[in-house]
């Protein structure tokens, strides 16, 4: 990834961390369950956006390098990593 993307992802993750801490406070305070669940959905959505950016970076850098290298073993390894990731997400 590049520095601008890394910084943006770090900022997003810091915001997510703050949101998680906020949800913990909401639970401690006995806030309304639907409000808590709405915040948790927002956190999942924000994490999914970061995950998508990291995946794009992986494809643009690591996978592209494996393809450009012409090394079939490296290409297969990167492909297998992506397949494993997708299979874990379905569980």
N, C-alpha and C positions, 0 to 999 in steps of 0.2 A: 504494500500500500504506500501511498504518498503521505507526506507530512500533514497536508491540509485535511486529508481524509481521516488520518489518525487523530488529529486534534478534534475534528468534528465528532468522531465516535467517542473519544474520551469525554467530551463535553456532554454528549447524550447519556453516556453511562453514569456520569456524575449526577445528572438530573434524575435518572432512574433510581439511583441510590437514595437521593433525597425523597423521591416518591415512596420508596419502600419504607423508609423511616417514618414518613407521614402516615402510611397505612398502619404501621405498628402503633403509632400514637392513637390513631382512630380506634383500633381494637382495644387498647388500654383504656380509652375514654368511654368505651361502650357505645360508639357511634352506630348509626343505623346501618344494618347489614347491606342494604342495596347501595348505599354510598361507598362502603368499603369495597364491595364487588365491582362497582364502576371504576374505582381507582385501580383495582387489580387488573381490570381489562385494559386500562390505559397503559399500565406498566408492561403487560404482555405485548401490546401493540408497539410500544417504544422499543422493547427488546427485539421484536421481529424486524424493525427497521434497521437496527444496528447489525443484526445477524445478516440481513440482506446486503448491507454495505460491505461487511467482511467477506461474504461469499463472492460478491462482485470483484473485490480486490484480489481474492484468491484466484479467480478465473482469469483476471487481467494480468496477473503476475506469475504465479506459480504454474498454473495450467498452461498459459501461453508459452512460458519458458520451456516446459516439458515438450510441447508440440514443436517449438522451434529447434529444440536440440536434436530432434530426429531419433532420440533414444526410445525405442519401443517399450523397454522395461520401465523407464521413468514415466512415459505416457500412461501405461497401464496402471502404475502405482497411483498417479493423480486421479485417474478415472475411478479406480477402486475406492479411493478416499471419499470421493463425492457420492458414490453409490452407498457406501457404508453410512455416511452422514444422513442421506435420505431415508435409509432403512431405519436408522435409530429414531428419526423424527416421527415415523409412522407408529412407533410403539407407544 
